[in-house]
């Protein structure tokens, strides 16, 4: 073999080996299996119905054990309690059509149980006079006085509202709150909207129930039947799952976090939460899989939080009950919505920790992992926030792109594009190794 051919063979074998090493570092089969499992029907949207969140906690603790993580106390669990309003089921029939929960309508998460078995008259909210009320204090006072009389002891229909003035739109969305002071036994509010329906949770139960309905079903007379079955659980027990891997230097700690809870199940409708945040948990576990095989520079702590969707409750509990001194945390990386990446990633707190942000940008430029890395300032929109408030250096990283099924029943594994997950993994791994 001549020298030129031998040189080409060596180069080819080198790159083949490089590809093989990278494939071993990121186990995509493992990554996708975690998302598929956590977003399956078995875990009921990892919420408050059918033991969804608790069953997910058991599954994750087994993954921690599989990756040989150590625990700080007697096991991986950190238990805590919080109140939650659980919407077990909700039904709505308009003009003979049974609407689909999460697709055609939602209910306000603080709603109490209510049923159309108690017949009440309907009051049609006057949208034109509502808009007029913003012209002066006199119009506002007059409108409120009239509304106060007309809506008493009636179901309320809030028609679709279109306005170019944001404040008018926002006040309208919250108008139902005004009725909380009233005697609301067995009555409901039906608000029709063109906004995307985005489900959420509540830690309280209101005195009134509200249906939020796609405005294509708007009617003033065709609400045939409705019901909500809700339970207020004052002491729901949830668990953070926490473990660690020793590093070459255990005086400093790098923390990787992701919340594993989601919105759960309402009736037969499941909110699978494949992107939000089974994907974030899967990326965290993929990093765990890597570092349990290749000893990290610093001690690595992995925390899967419960209660994020109800208000960052797991993270907030942890920072007030830490399992090791938080001053040891060199950096925290919180992963939420790792189910895309075709348009790059966004980094919250990038404007706060400029040096670390520049480091991850340079890694991406040198290795051409992702299309773009966008920068944001501080924002209390995920589990990094309670740590940041305690002066822990932290990033919240989420992927950009995808179909955008946020808090939607269609946030399923089949709707994710995971082509960029291997590059997201390597970028995160290289960043952590650079700290």
C-alpha positions in Angstrom: 0.0 0.0 0.0 1.4 3.4 -1.0 1.8 6.2 1.6 -1.1 8.2 0.2 -3.6 5.4 0.4 -2.3 4.5 3.9 -2.8 8.1 5.0 -6.4 8.1 3.7 -7.1 4.9 5.5 -5.8 6.2 8.8 -7.9 9.4 8.4 -11.0 7.3 7.5 -10.5 5.0 10.6 -9.9 8.1 12.8 -13.3 9.6 11.8 -15.0 6.3 12.0 -13.7 5.9 15.5 -14.8 9.5 16.4 -18.3 8.8 15.1 -18.4 5.6 17.1 -17.2 7.3 20.3 -19.9 10.0 19.9 -22.6 7.4 19.3 -21.5 5.7 22.5 -21.6 8.9 24.5 -25.2 9.6 23.5 -27.5 6.7 23.6 -30.4 7.9 21.4 -32.3 4.7 22.0 -32.2 5.3 25.7 -33.1 9.0 25.2 -36.2 8.2 23.1 -37.3 5.4 25.4 -37.4 7.7 28.3 -39.7 10.2 26.5 -41.8 7.4 25.1 -42.3 5.9 28.5 -43.0 9.0 30.5 -45.5 10.3 27.9 -47.3 7.0 27.7 -50.9 6.4 28.9 -49.5 4.5 31.9 -48.3 7.7 33.5 -51.5 9.6 32.8 -49.7 12.9 32.0 -47.6 12.7 35.2 -50.2 14.6 37.2 -52.8 14.2 40.0 -55.1 11.6 38.5 -54.4 7.8 38.4 -51.2 8.3 40.5 -49.5 9.7 37.4 -46.8 11.8 39.1 -46.1 9.3 41.8 -45.8 6.4 39.4 -43.3 8.5 37.3 -41.3 9.2 40.5 -40.9 5.4 41.0 -39.9 4.9 37.4 -37.2 7.7 37.7 -35.8 6.4 40.9 -35.2 3.1 39.1 -33.3 5.0 36.4 -31.2 6.7 39.1 -30.3 3.3 40.5 -29.6 1.9 37.0 -27.0 4.6 36.5 -25.4 3.9 39.9 -26.2 7.2 41.5 -25.6 7.7 45.2 -28.2 9.3 47.4 -27.9 11.9 50.2 -30.3 10.3 52.7 -32.0 6.9 52.9 -33.2 7.0 49.2 -33.5 9.3 46.2 -36.8 10.8 47.4 -37.3 14.3 48.9 -41.0 14.4 49.9 -43.1 17.6 50.3 -46.7 18.6 50.3 -48.7 21.3 48.7 -52.4 22.1 47.9 -53.7 21.5 44.4 -57.1 21.7 42.7 -57.6 18.5 40.8 -60.0 18.7 37.8 -61.0 15.0 37.5 -63.3 15.5 34.5 -65.1 18.2 32.5 -67.8 17.9 29.9 -69.5 20.4 27.6 -72.1 20.0 24.9 -73.1 22.9 22.6 -75.7 22.9 19.9 -75.8 19.1 20.0 -72.0 18.6 19.7 -69.9 17.2 22.5 -66.7 19.2 22.7 -63.3 17.7 23.2 -61.4 18.7 26.3 -58.1 20.4 25.6 -58.9 20.8 21.9 -62.3 22.6 21.9 -62.4 23.8 25.5 -60.7 23.9 28.8 -61.9 24.9 32.3 -60.1 27.4 34.5 -57.9 25.3 36.8 -59.3 26.8 39.9 -62.9 25.8 39.0 -65.0 23.9 41.5 -67.5 21.1 40.7 -70.6 22.3 38.8 -73.4 20.7 36.8 -76.2 21.7 34.4 -78.5 19.5 36.4 -79.3 22.7 38.3 -81.1 24.8 35.7 -80.2 28.5 35.7 -81.0 31.3 33.3 -78.2 32.7 31.1 -76.9 36.3 31.1 -75.1 37.5 27.9 -72.3 39.8 28.9 -72.5 43.1 26.9 -69.2 43.4 25.1 -70.0 46.7 23.4 -70.8 48.4 26.7 -67.7 46.8 28.2 -65.5 48.4 25.6 -67.3 51.7 26.1 -66.6 51.6 29.8 -62.9 52.3 29.1 -63.8 55.8 27.8 -64.4 57.4 31.2 -64.9 56.7 34.9 -68.6 57.5 34.5 -69.0 54.9 31.8 -67.1 52.4 33.9 -69.1 53.0 37.0 -72.4 52.8 35.1 -71.4 49.5 33.4 -70.3 47.8 36.6 -73.5 48.9 38.3 -75.6 47.4 35.5 -73.6 44.2 35.3 -73.8 43.8 39.0 -77.6 43.6 38.8 -78.0 41.7 35.5 -75.6 38.8 36.3 -77.0 37.8 39.7 -77.9 34.1 40.1 -77.3 33.4 36.4 -74.9 31.5 34.2 -72.8 34.0 32.3 -71.8 33.9 28.6 -68.8 36.0 27.8 -68.8 36.5 24.0 -65.6 36.6 21.9 -63.8 39.9 22.2 -61.6 41.5 19.6 -59.6 44.6 20.5 -56.3 46.1 19.5 -55.8 47.4 23.0 -54.0 44.8 25.1 -55.3 46.1 28.4 -58.9 45.7 27.3 -58.2 42.1 26.3 -56.4 41.3 29.6 -59.2 42.8 31.8 -61.7 40.8 29.9 -59.9 37.5 30.4 -60.0 38.2 34.2 -63.5 39.6 34.4 -64.8 36.4 35.9 -62.7 37.1 39.0 -65.1 39.9 39.8 -67.9 37.5 40.4 -66.0 35.4 43.0 -67.5 37.6 45.8 -71.0 36.6 44.8 -73.1 33.6 45.8 -72.0 31.3 43.0 -73.7 28.1 43.9 -74.2 25.9 40.8 -73.5 28.6 38.3 -70.8 28.7 35.6 -69.2 31.2 33.2 -68.7 30.4 29.5 -65.9 32.5 28.0 -65.4 32.2 24.2 -62.0 33.1 22.8 -59.9 33.0 19.7 -56.7 32.5 21.8 -54.9 29.2 21.7 -56.2 27.0 24.6 -53.3 26.5 27.1 -54.0 24.2 30.1 -52.6 25.0 33.5 -53.0 24.2 37.2 -54.1 26.0 40.3 -53.2 25.7 44.0 -56.6 27.0 45.1 -60.3 26.3 44.4 -62.4 29.3 43.4 -66.1 29.9 44.3 -67.0 29.9 40.6 -66.4 27.6 37.6 -65.3 28.9 34.2 -65.3 27.2 30.8 -62.9 28.6 28.2 -64.2 27.7 24.8 -62.9 28.0 21.2 -64.9 30.9 19.7 -66.0 28.8 16.6 -68.5 27.3 19.0 -69.9 30.6 20.1 -73.6 30.6 20.9 -76.0 32.6 23.0 -78.6 29.9 23.4 -77.2 26.5 22.5 -75.3 25.3 25.7 -77.0 22.0 26.1 -75.2 20.5 29.1 -72.0 20.9 31.1 -70.2 19.5 34.2 -67.0 19.7 36.1 -65.9 17.3 38.8 -63.1 18.8 40.9 -61.5 17.9 44.2 -59.3 20.3 46.3 -56.4 18.3 47.7 -54.9 20.4 50.5 -51.9 18.1 51.1 -50.8 16.4 47.9 -47.6 14.5 48.5 -45.0 14.9 45.8 -41.3 13.8 45.6 -38.2 15.4 44.1 -35.8 12.7 43.0 -32.2 13.5 43.9 -28.9 11.6 43.4 -25.2 12.3 42.7 -22.1 11.0 41.0 -18.7 11.7 42.6 -16.2 13.6 40.6 -12.4 14.1 40.7 -13.1 17.2 42.8 -16.0 17.0 45.2 -15.5 20.4 46.8 -17.5 21.9 43.9 -20.7 20.6 42.4 -22.4 20.9 39.0 -26.2 20.4 39.2 -28.4 19.2 36.3 -32.2 19.6 36.8 -35.4 18.9 35.0 -39.0 18.8 36.1 -40.8 15.5 35.5 -44.4 16.5 36.4 -47.0 17.7 33.9 -50.7 18.6 33.7 -52.0 15.1 34.1 -55.4 13.9 32.9 -58.9 15.3 32.7 -61.6 12.7 32.0 -60.2 10.7 29.0 -58.0 13.5 27.9 -54.3 13.0 28.7 -51.7 15.8 28.5 -48.7 13.6 27.6 -46.0 16.3 28.1 -43.5 14.6 25.7 -41.6 17.8 25.0 -42.6 19.5 28.3 -40.9 17.9 30.0 -40.3 14.2 29.4 -37.7 15.4 26.9 -35.9 17.4 29.5 -35.8 14.5 31.9 -34.6 12.3 29.1 -31.7 14.7 28.3 -30.8 14.8 32.0 -30.8 11.0 32.2 -28.7 10.9 29.1 -26.1 13.1 30.8 -26.4 10.9 33.9 -25.7 7.8 31.7 -22.6 9.5 30.3 -21.2 10.7 33.6 -21.7 7.4 35.4 -19.4 5.9 32.8 -16.9 8.7 32.5 -16.0 10.3 35.8 -16.8 14.0 35.8 -14.4 16.8 36.9 -16.7 17.9 39.7 -19.4 16.1 41.7 -22.6 15.9 39.6 -26.0 16.2 41.3 -29.1 15.3 39.3 -32.5 16.6 40.5 -35.9 15.7 38.9 -38.4 18.1 40.3 -42.1 17.6 41.0 -44.6 20.4 41.2 -43.1 22.7 38.5 -46.3 23.1 36.6 -48.1 24.2 39.8 -45.6 27.0 40.5 -42.0 25.7 40.7 -42.9 24.1 44.0 -40.3 21.3 44.0 -37.4 23.6 43.2 -38.7 26.1 45.8 -38.9 23.4 48.4 -35.4 22.1 47.6 -33.7 25.5 48.0 -35.3 25.9 51.4 -34.3 22.3 52.4 -31.0 21.7 50.6 -29.2 18.3 50.9 -25.8 19.8 50.7 -24.4 23.4 51.0 -25.6 25.4 48.0 -22.5 27.5 48.1 -20.8 24.4 46.7 -22.7 24.7 43.5 -20.4 25.9 40.8 -23.1 26.0 38.2 -26.7 24.7 37.6 -28.2 23.8 34.3 -31.9 23.4 34.1 -33.4 21.5 31.1 -37.0 22.1 30.1 -38.5 21.4 26.6 -35.7 19.5 24.9 -38.0 18.1 22.2 -36.8 20.2 19.3 -33.6 22.1 18.4 -34.0 22.6 14.6 -33.9 26.4 15.4 -31.3 26.1 18.1 -31.6 26.8 21.8 -32.5 29.7 24.1 -30.6 30.4 27.3 -32.3 32.2 30.1 -29.9 34.1 32.4 -27.4 34.3 29.4 -27.3 38.1 29.9 -26.6 37.6 33.6 -23.7 35.1 33.3 -22.0 36.5 30.2 -18.8 34.5 30.5 -20.6 31.1 30.7 -22.8 32.2 27.8 -19.9 33.1 25.7 -18.3 29.8 26.5 -21.2 27.8 25.2 -21.4 30.0 22.1 -17.7 29.4 21.4 -18.2 25.6 21.7 -21.1 25.8 19.3 -19.2 27.9 16.8 -16.1 25.6 17.0 -18.1 22.4 16.6 -21.1 23.6 14.6 -23.7 21.7 16.7 -26.8 23.9 16.4 -28.2 26.6 14.1 -28.3 29.3 16.8 -27.9 30.1 20.5 -30.2 32.8 21.6 -29.7 34.9 24.7 -32.3 36.0 27.3 -32.1 37.9 30.6 -33.4 36.7 33.9 -36.9 35.2 34.0 -38.6 33.2 36.7 -40.1 30.7 34.2 -38.6 27.4 35.3 -36.9 25.5 38.1 -33.6 27.5 37.9 -35.4 30.5 39.4 -35.5 29.6 43.1 -31.8 28.7 42.9 -31.0 32.0 41.1 -32.8 33.9 43.8 -30.5 32.2 46.3 -27.5 33.5 44.2 -26.7 30.2 42.6 -25.2 30.7 39.1 -27.6 29.0 36.7 -28.9 28.7 33.2 -32.3 27.6 32.0 -31.9 26.0 28.5 -34.7 25.1 26.2 -34.8 24.1 22.5 -36.3 26.1 19.7 -38.5 24.9 16.8 -40.9 22.0 16.7 -44.7 22.1 16.3 -45.3 24.1 19.4 -47.9 21.9 21.2 -47.3 23.7 24.6 -49.6 22.4 27.4 -51.7 20.7 24.8 -53.0 17.1 24.4 -51.0 16.8 21.2 -47.6 17.2 23.0 -46.9 13.6 22.1 -43.8 11.6 21.2 -44.9 11.3 17.6 -45.0 15.1 17.2 -41.3 15.6 18.2 -38.4 16.0 15.9 -35.4 14.6 17.7 -32.9 14.9 14.8 -30.9 17.5 16.8 -31.0 15.8 20.2 -27.5 14.3 19.7 -26.0 17.7 19.0 -27.9 19.3 21.9 -26.5 16.5 24.1 -22.9 17.1 23.0 -23.2 20.9 23.4 -24.4 20.5 26.9 -21.8 17.8 27.7 -19.0 20.0 26.3 -20.3 23.0 28.2 -20.4 21.1 31.5 -16.9 19.7 30.9 -15.6 23.3 30.3 -16.8 24.6 33.7 
